[in-house]
């Protein structure tokens, strides 16, 4: 992990890239080539190379990286731009596929949809393309349409599915919100049905916020979370705060037992990403430093987390490895999202028990 001074330099670059404005960098820059390489390595770990590059472009001349470092970064950003163009062309193709009679309505989630909130959308790293079809029936109709086109579809256990188009992973979702409390499922599915019916082709601000914040929580409890997802929700708040019903959002967070989690999330957005407090739905006085430390360590979905070593081969060794990672973060997940952590673990334990029974 990078040193504390480099963390401050990294976050300054990230904020500059997010908000497209300069900060005073005289106390943190210039950096030598080794330090710039560490900044670049952390940017890749957090999958925010393009945003950091945008921050670099706002540095004064005396603070910019050495030419060798900068040229390498420019090549990487050029690749990001080409991948984003490919994703947008793929979305156009998907729209043509699903508009054919009988049309199958869907909403674009997260990812490239969120990128449009950024000052430079083409510099947000594109992942997969997430489409929400409102329910399992329409999701299965979408799956079958893909199969009729000769595209293999991989179905999941909860009505989810995925396929590849132009080497881009497309994920079909029947649900919007992934919370595991069984006593909330009926209410959440009814709420989702109302959202989908009244969406007019675009995910409402409140639903978008709940999707992003619960998605971050899901990955925090499980593999790990990086700064890219935090940047997404920061940019969403900036773009949508004027059309967000803050009272409705706070009410839902309380009913779904994620109010304390969101307060922690908001505290991090304010302290580290520079989100103005008045953009957020409700106030917070929590300290986000432990959450930020976890983000530094785990990175994007925990793929570059150095604390646990390589994921082992073998089914049960792999599951023990996953549990080790989960329990290491219990102080955060139980402290700020007890309800979701408990029910997520209960569901995982039940699934493993069923697997053991079947094995016998």
N, C-alpha and C positions, 0 to 999 in steps of 0.2 A: 504494500500500500504506500502511496506517496506521502511525503512529509506534510506537516501542518502548514508551513508557508506555501508549499505547492498546492495544497488543497484550496487555500484562499485565492491563489492565482487562477486555479482552474475554475472556481465558482465565479470569479470576476469575469472571465472570458465567457462562461455560460450565460450569465446575466446579460452581458453586452449582446451576445448573439440572440437571446430570447427577446429582448426589449428594443434591440436595434439602436442603442444609445451608449455613449462612452461613459466610463467611470474613471475616477482618478486612479491610475495604476502605478504611480511613481514609487510607492513603498514596496511593490511586489515585482516589478520588472526593471531591467531586462533579465532574462534567464539565459543560461548557457545551453549548449546543444544537448547535453545529457539530461538536463531538467526538461527541455522541450520534448525529448523522447519519452520521458516519464508522463508528461501531460498527454502526449498522443496515445500512449498505452492505456492510460486511464480513460480517455475519451472512447477508445475502442471497447474497453470493459463496460462502460456505461452506455454504449451505442449512441453517442452524441457528437460524433466527429464533425458532422456538418454544422451543428450549432456552434461548437467551439471555433471552427473555421470562420464563421460569421463574426464571432467575437474578436478573433485575431485581426480581421480586416479593419476593425475600428481602433486598433492600437496605434499610438504615435510611432513615427518612423524608427526611433531609437529603441523601441520595445519589441519590434517584430522578430520572429524566429530567423535563424540563419537560412540562407537561400536553399540549402540542401533539404532542410526540414520542410520549408514552405512548399517547395516544388512537389515533394512526396505527398503532402496534404492536398495540394491542388489536384493531383491525379486521382486521389481517393474521392474527393468531392465530385469530380467530373463523372466518376462511376456512379455515385449516388444519384446524380441528376439523370443519368441514362436509365437507371433502374426505376426511378420514380416516373419517368415518361412511359416506360413499359407497363408499370402498374396502372397508370391512367388509361392507357390504350386497352388494357385487359378489362377495366371497369366498363368501358364503352362496349366491349364485346359482350360482357355479361348482361348489360342492359338490353342489348339486342336479343340475346337468348331468352330472357325472361319476359320480354314484352310480347313475344309471339303468342298468338291465341291458342289456348286460354292463358292469359297473362298471369304471372305469379308475382305479386308485390313483395318487395323487400326493402330494407333500410341498410345503408352502409354504416358500419360501426368502426369506432376507434381508428387506428392506423392512418391511412391516407385521407380519410375524412377529417380527422383531427389536424392533419398537416396544414389544412387551409387556414387554420387559426394563427400560423406562424408568419413572421415577417418574410421568410424565405421558405415556402413550403417544400420546394425541391431539395432542401438540405436536411429535412427530417428523414432518418433512415426508414425505409419502407420494410415492413415485415410481410405477413400474409394479408389477404383481403378477407375481412369478416362481414358476412351478410346475415341479417336477421330476417326470418320469414314469419315471425309472429306466433307460430305454433308448430307442433310436430307434423300435422297433416300437410301443411304447405311446405314444410322443410322436406318431407319425403317426396312431394311432387317435384320440387327442385332437384332432388337427387336423381329421380327417374328421368327427368329431362336431360341431365348431364349424361346419364348412361345411354340414352337414345342417340346421343351425339358420339358415342363410342369412347367416352371418358370414364375410366374406373373411379368409383366412389367408395371411400372408406367410411363406414358408419361407426359411430361411437355408441356408448351405452345410454346416453341421456338425450337421444334425438339429435345429436350433433353429427356432422359428416364433413368430409374434406375431399378435395380433388385437385388436380394440377391442370392449369391452362397456361400455355406459353412459359412453362417452368415457374409459374407463380402459384403458390399455395392458396386455394380458396377454401374458406371454412364456412359451412352452413350452420346457422344456429337457430334452434327452436325457442330458446330462452334468452332473455336479455340480462337478467340479474342472477348471479350464482351465489346465493346464500343457502346455508344448509340446515337451518332450523326447520324441522318438519312442521312445526305449528304456524310457520309463516308462509308455507308454500302456496296455499290456496289464495291468500291475500295478494301475494306477489304476482301469481299468474293472472289474477283478475286485473290487477293494476297494469300489467304488461299488455293485456288484451285491449284495455282502454287506450293506452299509449299508442299501440300499433294502429288501431282503428282511426284515431284522431291525428295521426302524425303528418298527413299530407305530404308524404315522401321525404320528410326530414325529421330526425330524432329531436324531440323537444329538449330545451336546455336542462330542465330538472332531471329528465331521464338520462341525458348524456353525462351529467355530473355523477349520478348514482352508479352508472355503468363504469365510469373511469375510477371512481374511488373504491368500489367493491372489487374491481379487477386488480387494483394495486394491493388491496388487502389479501386477496386470494393468493397472489404470488409471494407476498411477504410471509404468509403462513407456510407456504409450500417451498418452492425452489429458492426464492429470493427476488428482490426487486432492484431495478436500476433507475438512474436519473431520467432516462427517456420518458418513462411513464409519468414521472413527476412534472416534467416539462409539458407534457400533453395537457394535464389538468390545469396547470398554471395558465397556459395559452387559452384554454377553453374558458376559464373564469374571466380572463381579460376580454375575450370576444363576446361572451354571452351574459355578462353580469347584468346588463341593463334590461334583458328580457327574461331574467330568472325570477321566479316566485320564491323568494328566500324563506318566507314563512312556511310554504308548502314543503319545501326541501327539508327544513329543520324538523318539521312534524314527521315526515317519513323516516328521517334518520333516527328519530327517537323510537318510533314504532318498530323499526327493524333492528334496533339495538346496535346501531353503528354510529351513534352520535359522538361518543368519546373518541372512537377511531378517527372520525372526520376532524374533530378538534385537534388531534395530534397532527394529522395531515396538513391542516391549515397552518398550524404553527411552523411546520417545516417550510411551507411555501412562502410564508412571510419572512422568516429569518434567513433562509439560504437562497431562495430563488427571486426574492425581491417583489413578490406579489403584494400590492397595496392591501392593507387589512380591510378597507372599506369595500373591496370587491367580493369579499367572502360572505357566505350566507349567514354565519353567526360567529360570535367572538370566541377567542381562545386565549388561555394564559398558560398552556402546557409547554413543557420544554421538549423540543424535538431532537436534542443532541444524540440520544441513543439510537433513534431511528436513522439519523443521518450517518452515524457510525456503521450501522448495519448495511446501509446502501453503499458506502465506500467499500466495505468488505465483499459484499455479494455481487454487485454489478448486475447487469441485465439478466434477469431470470436465473441468477446464480451460476451462469455458465463458466465464469472465470473466477469463481470463489476459490481462493487458495487455502482456505482453512481446513478443508476436508479431504484433499487429495483427489485422485482420479476415481470416478464412479466404478465400482467393481463389476465384474461379469457374474452371471448367475442370478437367478430370479430372487432368491431369498437374501443373498448378500446385497443385492441392489436395494431391496426393500428396507433392510437394516440401515443402509447408508442414508436413505431418504428419511427414515425416522430420526436418525442422529441429527440431521440438518434441521428438522422440524423442532425437535426438543431444544436445540441450541438457542432458538429464537423465542421460546415460550415466555420469557420475561416481557417481551414486547406484545406478542399476540394476545396472551391471556390478560395482560394489564390493560390493554386498550380495546380489545375486541373479544371479551371472554365468551360471549354467547356464540359467535361464529366459530371461534377456535374449538370450543367444546363440541359443537355439533359436527364440525368438519372431522375432528379426531374420532368421534363416535362412529361416523359413517365409514371412515377408513378402517377402524377396528372391525366393524361388522363385515365389510367387504373381505378383509383378510381371513376372518373366521369362516366365511362361506367358502373361500378358496381352499382352506385346510380341510373342511368337511368333504368337498368334492374330491380332493386328492385321496382321501381315505376310501 
